[in-house]
Structures are given as C-alpha cells and as structure tokens.
Amino acid sequence: MSIILHPTYFPNISHFVAMANADKVIFEVEDNFLKQTLRNRTYIYGANGKLALNIPVIHTQKDRQKYKDVKIFNTEKWQDQHWKSLLSAYRTSPFFEYYEDELQPLFQEKADFILDFNFKCFEAICDCLQLELNTSKTKVFQKNIENATDYRYLVDAKKECLKPFEAYNQVFQEKHGFINNLSILDVLFNEGPNTLNYLESQNISPL
C-alpha cells in the first residue's frame, strides 16, 4: 500500500503508524503552507500535561506561500527552548539517554527552511528506529489522490479524530493519565527499541 502525507515536525504517532505499515511513503512537498498545523508544531508530555513545541516561521505578505519556501524565524532561540523542554519532559524516561546524542545536534545546528528541517528530524528518527522506508516526494500538488491512500489530513492538529492507540508507560502518566498520539519522541523515549514493534501493531484508517 502506498500512502501520501505531509512532512511534519517530529511526526506524531499516527503519522508513524501509517508509515510503518505502508509499502511506500509519498511526501507532499508541493502544497501551500497553512498556519496552526503540525508542519511546524509537535506535542510532547510535559510535567503539566500536553505541551506544544512550535517552530517560529517567517510569513510573507503573499496570500499563499509554498511550504518548501517557508523560512524559520531564527531570531528567537527556539532550538534552545525546545531542547530544554525535552530535557525537562524526558530526562527521567527509560531511553532518553540512549538517543540523546543522535537527536541533540538537531537543536544545535541552524536550520533555514522548515521543510528541510522536518526531513532532517524524520531521518534522525528513522535512524533511531532502524526503520527503512521506501519514500518519494510529490512533483505537483493534486487535491484528489488516486494512486495512494491519503493521510494528508493528519497534518491538521485541530481536526484530528482518531481512536486511542494502545497505551504505553509515559513519564507523567500518574499525574495526567495517558495522552494519546503525541510526538514520536514520546514513544521513543519511553519504549526505546520496542517502538517499531509498537507502531506496527497499531492501526489507523484514512478519512
């Protein structure tokens, strides 16, 4: 089965469940950038519950701007803030130290374009998971997809309507209970080498 979805910032579990169970993954890179989506946002489990990590971007005066042309607003020290948030949320998790050295450089090297940075994060996670995927990128934007299952709706954080995934242990679960469909980082730091088995055992349906 081939699927199509948007590259996002440290994709959430639903994205990786779809990818781990697909024969081919097509990334949508010819779309317009939309605000308030997971293109530049991911959710982690902080001490006070669900926490959003947003990458600030530069918006032009144009009504429409291609996703691949959107630049990151690096005047804000967002990389330092995000890494500190990850440390605060996950340094006591079972596998944070196991993956720390692979992921920390993403928050130390300057990134210019949000799409390029999202692919760097995706590749780093695949290395951590030892996950090899057959991937390609779109050459034109198509509203209706005929040759692949369309999971592009997953990019919209507000329209998410998913049945809960199987629960796993989370750092602050005793405080706030299980929080569904967070960033892949949440599973990785809590489940470690079992993450890929977890992803492959879950199911997700297209709209």
URDAKA-V783132 format. One line per field, one symbol per residue. ss: DSSP state (H for helix, E for strand, C for the rest). A space follows every 10 residues. Layout:
# URDAKA-V783132
ss->???
This chain:
# URDAKA-V783132
ss->CEEEEECCCC CEHHHHHHHH CCCEEEEECC CECCCCCCCC EEEEEECCEE EEEECCECCC CCCCCEHHHC EECCCCCHHH HHHHHHHHHH CCCCCHHHHH HHHHHHHCCC CCEHHHHHHH HHHHHHHHHC CCCCEEECCC CCCCCCCCEE CHHHHCCCCC CCCCCCCCCC CCHHHHCCCC CCEHHHHHHH HHHHHHHHHH HCCCCCC
